[in-house]
Amino acid sequence: MTRFTVNNQPVEYRMAADTPLLWALRDASNLTGTKHGCESGDCGACTVDIDGKAVRSCTVAIGGLEGSFVTTIEALSRERSHPLQQAFLAANIVQCGFCVPGIIMTAQALLRTNRNPTEEDVRRVLTNLCRCGIYPRLVDAVLQAASIARGDETIAPTPRPDADPAEAARDVPALAPPPPRR
């Protein structure tokens, strides 16, 4: 049995100590935001935060995590209020979405340690693979998230997909009228 904390909840996995964290999260904890990609640590789809560091969960056995703190994409914000969620939604980053949880977890670890990253910092850290090719917008979104986290800018919240349409419409600020036609 292995005991550690996942998303601020103590867990005890009754699985073999050599079970990859990816499978413990997905199969035993039903945390399916952590994606199964390559199983070799190359793609980054399974990235989670372990004790403040971005780690590819397919490469880590649960037996070595005793006493650790693991954070998955599910723990960032259900209300979409995390700066990375806000910036990704505002920039319309997501295409297929498969790689995005791992990218966000990698970026949040960067922003935790570097509140003012450069474009080069972002490119160096984000080695996650994306088949849709979101890279140009991705760097800008991470830099914008850093700005939001520092309080330099704000973005109107995006309604959750399961929100009541009438309620969601009330939460979106009214757009300015278009300029008059000449």
Residue pairs with C-beta under 8 A, 6 or more apart in sequence:
1 12
1 13
1 14
2 12
2 13
2 15
2 17
2 62
2 63
2 65
2 66
3 10
3 11
3 12
3 13
3 66
3 67
4 10
4 11
4 62
4 65
4 66
4 67
4 68
4 69
4 70
5 11
5 68
5 69
5 70
6 25
6 29
6 31
6 70
6 71
6 72
7 31
7 70
7 71
7 72
7 74
7 75
8 75
11 29
13 19
13 24
13 28
13 62
15 23
15 24
15 28
15 62
16 63
17 61
17 62
17 63
17 64
18 61
18 63
19 61
19 62
19 63
20 39
20 57
20 58
20 59
20 60
20 61
20 62
21 48
21 50
21 57
21 58
21 60
21 61
21 62
21 65
21 70
22 34
22 36
22 39
22 46
22 57
22 58
24 62
25 31
25 34
25 48
25 57
25 70
25 72
26 32
26 34
26 36
31 72
31 74
33 72
33 73
33 74
33 101
34 46
34 47
34 48
34 57
34 72
34 73
34 101
34 102
35 45
35 46
35 98
35 99
35 101
35 102
36 45
36 46
36 58
37 43
37 44
37 45
37 46
37 58
37 98
37 99
37 102
37 129
38 45
38 58
39 58
40 58
40 59
41 56
41 58
41 59
42 129
43 99
43 102
43 128
43 129
44 56
44 99
44 102
44 103
44 106
44 127
44 128
44 129
45 98
45 99
45 101
45 102
45 128
45 129
46 56
46 57
46 58
46 102
47 54
47 55
47 56
47 57
47 101
47 102
47 103
47 105
47 106
47 128
48 54
48 55
48 57
48 70
48 71
48 72
48 73
48 105
49 55
49 70
49 71
49 72
49 105
49 108
49 109
50 60
50 65
50 68
50 69
50 70
50 71
51 68
51 69
52 69
52 109
52 112
52 113
53 109
54 105
54 106
54 108
54 109
54 110
54 125
56 102
71 105
72 101
72 105
73 101
73 104
73 105
76 82
76 84
76 85
76 104
76 108
77 85
78 160
79 157
79 160
80 86
80 89
80 157
80 158
80 160
81 157
82 108
83 111
83 145
83 146
83 148
83 149
84 104
84 107
84 108
84 111
84 141
84 142
84 145
85 104
86 145
86 148
86 155
86 157
86 158
87 141
87 142
87 144
87 145
87 148
87 155
88 94
88 100
88 104
88 141
88 145
89 155
89 158
90 141
90 144
90 155
90 158
91 137
91 140
91 141
91 144
92 137
93 100
93 134
93 137
93 138
93 141
94 100
94 134
95 132
95 134
96 131
96 132
98 131
99 128
99 129
99 130
99 131
99 132
99 134
102 128
103 126
103 128
103 130
103 138
106 125
106 126
106 127
106 128
107 122
107 125
107 126
107 142
107 145
109 125
110 117
110 121
110 122
110 125
110 126
110 142
111 117
111 142
111 145
111 146
111 149
114 121
114 146
115 146
115 149
115 150
116 146
116 150
117 125
117 142
117 143
117 146
119 139
119 143
122 138
122 139
122 142
122 143
123 139
126 138
126 139
126 142
130 138
144 153
144 155
147 153
148 154
148 155
156 172
156 173
157 171
159 167
159 168
159 171
159 172
160 168
163 171
